[in-house]
Amino acid sequence: MSQAQAQENRQRVVATASRMFREKGTAVSIADLMKAAGLTPGGFYKQFGSKEDLVDEAIAHTFDEQAAHSAAAPEGQAG
């Protein structure tokens, strides 16, 4: 797998985790999360040291998305 593909997969997992954690909480299993991202559970540990590392990245991703959304909204229309 190329480095670019690995980075793309990592971003897909983070985005999927961000969505799933918001919908279902952080009790989502790694297997379910990776299945939703279209990847195998074994690939998780090639990308992340632990589920907690992923939770941290997913939270940061959520805040980044919200900040981008707020910045794109017309004045007085944010949030």
Number of C-alpha atoms within 10 A of each C-alpha: 5 7 8 9 10 14 12 12 18 19 17 17 25 23 19 19 29 24 17 18 18 13 10 10 11 16 8 13 11 19 14 15 21 19 14 15 19 13 16 14 16 11 13 20 11 10 16 14 10 11 14 11 11 21 16 12 19 23 18 14 18 18 13 12 14 14 14 11 12 15 13 11 12 8 8 7 9 12 9
